[in-house]
Amino acid sequence: MNTRTLLPRLLVAAALGAALLGVFSLYTQPEFLVALSEQMWACFQ
């Protein structure tokens, strides 16, 4: 693999990793989980 293909792949992997960390950090907040569950429950009413 040369530098022209490695750099974009690393940038994409870093962006995806940052997005995943952001989503996982939301799940550590109880208020977010309650709001999410209430929104999901509202879809079935």
C-alpha positions in Angstrom: 0.0 0.0 0.0 1.4 3.4 -0.8 0.8 6.7 0.9 -1.8 7.9 -1.5 -4.2 5.1 -0.5 -3.1 4.7 3.1 -3.8 8.3 4.2 -7.5 8.5 3.1 -8.1 5.1 4.8 -6.6 6.2 8.0 -8.7 9.4 7.9 -11.9 7.5 7.3 -11.0 5.1 10.1 -10.3 7.9 12.5 -13.5 9.7 11.7 -15.5 6.5 12.2 -13.8 5.8 15.5 -14.5 9.3 16.7 -18.2 8.9 15.7 -18.4 5.6 17.5 -16.8 7.0 20.7 -19.3 9.9 20.6 -22.3 7.6 20.3 -21.0 5.3 23.0 -20.4 8.2 25.4 -24.1 9.2 25.0 -25.0 5.8 26.4 -23.2 6.5 29.7 -25.7 9.4 30.4 -28.9 8.1 32.0 -30.9 11.2 30.9 -30.1 10.4 27.3 -31.2 6.8 27.7 -34.5 7.8 29.2 -35.2 10.3 26.5 -34.3 7.8 23.8 -36.6 5.1 25.3 -39.4 7.6 25.6 -39.0 8.6 21.9 -39.0 5.0 20.9 -42.0 4.2 23.0 -43.9 7.2 21.4 -43.5 5.6 18.0 -45.7 2.7 19.1 -48.5 4.7 20.6 
